[in-house]
């Protein structure tokens, strides 16, 4: 769409950016809670995220998975397995990632990865007003 004045062009762009901002919030929210858990819920990715967060620079890791334990004190509540990762550093020392840390890294990585995917999907929308709204060239 071509406008006569620069003021009209920038007014149209600002209105469009406002609408795109609302749309982008919806895209990021949806990606965080739907796309993230779907794409990043595998154990291998969760393990890599936990090691990157809690053991940066580890040269090797070993994972030990425990039995299913109750997640609540309610006898009819859900059950979950336990995970413990032992990281070996360059100097030979070891560091242990406890189950709570692993869960935190897995959940944060899952929703954070989904949010980054949503951000990647929505950022190009902010460039659309530059191509759609332009000033009409001055004819001489």
MOBEL-V186722 format. One record per run of one state. SS is the DSSP state (A for helix, B for strand, O for the rest). FROM is the first residue (numbers start at 1). TO is the last residue. Records with the same first field share a line. If there is no record, write none. Layout:
# MOBEL-V186722
SS=FROM-TO + FROM-TO
This chain:
# MOBEL-V186722
O=1-1 + 4-5 + 40-42 + 55-59 + 71-78 + 89-93 + 98-98 + 133-133 + 136-140
B=2-3 + 60-70 + 79-88 + 94-97 + 134-135
A=6-39 + 43-54 + 99-132
